[in-house]
Amino acid sequence: MLEPYVTRLEDGLWVQIRPLGPDDREALKEGLTHVGNRSLYERFLSPNHKPTEKEIEYLTHPDQRDHLALALGTLDDPPIGIGVARCVREAPGSNIAEYAILIRDDFQGRGAGLLLLAHLAELALENH
């Protein structure tokens, strides 16, 4: 599933899931301003973590094979970024990977994380 996919959150809000890429650099940085310290800690396992420019570069350049990344956003113009899901293989071609999901605080509890996880798992299976 590398084509954009339109669906709904549990509360009926129309959203789009699509591959995350280099053009998402500024949107990712802006989206992180809507994530509280607890969510950042749970995602990055570090208190008050602020990703460096080098980390932003890495996060926005997945190869969509061994490093998969999906973005979830509204259909507004411009869209509101809701969250990101990614998985990274332990080694190229490995069957073992770690995944992470980060959802904006104001969209948590609406099914966004589960939706992203389901699509990330599907994409990982396709790339197996």
N, C-alpha and C positions, 0 to 999 in steps of 0.2 A: 504494500500500500504506500507508494510514494506519490500518488496523486492526491491533491487536496480532497478532503472528505467532509461533507456537511451533514450535521446531525444535531440532536438536541440534548441539553442537560436534563437532569431529572425534573427540574422546575419548568421545562418547556423552552428555555432560551436557546435560540439557534446559534450554533458555533461551528467553527471549521477546524479540523485537524489537518496539519500539513507538515512536510519535512522542515526542519529548522536548518538555516544556513547562514552564510556570511552576511547577507543583507539584514539579518535580524540583530546585529550587534547593538545598535542603539535601542531597539525595542526591548532587548534583554536587559540592558542596563537600566532603562526606565522602569521595566517591570519589577526589578529588584527593589525599587523604592516603595513598592506596595506589599512588601513581605516583611513581617515583623521579625524581631530577634529570635523568637522561639522557632519559627519556621526555618529561618536561616541556619540556626544551630542544628535542627533535625536534618536538614539537607546536607550541610557542609561539615557537620560534627565539630564546629568551632564557634565559640561565642562571639557575637557581633562581627561575623565574617563579612568582609567586603571583597568580592572577587577582584583580583588584579587585572590589569590589561592583558597580561599573558594568559590568565585563566579565561577571560572573556573570549580571547582569540581561539583558544582550544574548544570552548563550549559552543562556539558558532561555526566551527569547521568540522563537523562530523563527516566521515566518509560514507555513511549510510550502509556500511557492510559490517565492519568490526566495531564501529562507533555509530550507533543509531540515535537520532534525536528527532522528536516531534514537538511541534508547537501547537497550542490550543488558543484560539482567539474568537472574539465575537465577529459577527458579520457587519459591524458598524464601519463607517468610513470616516476616519481611519479606524481600524479594528482595535479593540482593547485586548491586550495580551492577558490570557488567563493563567497559563501554566506551560510547563515544559516537562517532557519525560525523555529519558535517555537510558540506553544500556551500552556497556562497553565490554567487549570480550576480554577475558583474562589474557589471551594471546591470539594473534591472527588465526582464524580457522577453528578456534577452540569452541567446545560446546558449553563452556562455563562463562558467565557474564555477570556483572553487577548492574543493577538498575537504580535509578533515582527519579523521583518526581517532585516537582515544586509547583505549588498552586498559590496564587495571590491570596492573601488572607481574606479579602472580601468576597472571594468565590469559593472558599472552602465549605464543605458540607453540602454541596450541590451536585455531587457525582462526577465532578471534573477529573479527579484523580483516578477513579475507577475506569472512566472512559478512556483516558490516556493510557492507563496500564493495559487495558484490553487491546488497544490498537498497537501498542509497543510490542506486546507478546505476539500478536499476529505477524507483525513485520519481522520480528526476530525469527519466528518459525519459517517464514518465507526465505530468509537469508541463511538458513541453516545448511 
